């Protein structure tokens, strides 16, 4: 069983370098109400996709470099990386079913097409 890994700017690039694993980066903030609603789904994803997905969590106020580099404009925000490359993005709160669909579409993305989704569930 896997768990969500809490990291900061200095650890971000290292966490993306694990070969053969897709990485879900979850950007959140203590002051963000929707983030508190999404957090249980993030833990669920870490547990249920542990064989194919590493889940990392970054607090936006403590990670300004990564937030800027990946153009996180609101929280909660999600970025999925494969082989260190950004392949999928979503900004805004999403329920467990939509999170599952977002993850599965990204994992199954055989063409390495970038998937970008903005909006709220």
Secondary structure, 3 states (H helix, E strand, C coil): CCCCEEECHHHHHHHHCCCCCEEEEEEECCCCHHHHHHHHHHHHHHHHCCCCEEEEEEEHHHCHHHHHHCCCCCCCEEEEEECCEEEEEEECCCCHHHHHHHHHHHHCCCCCCCEEEECCC
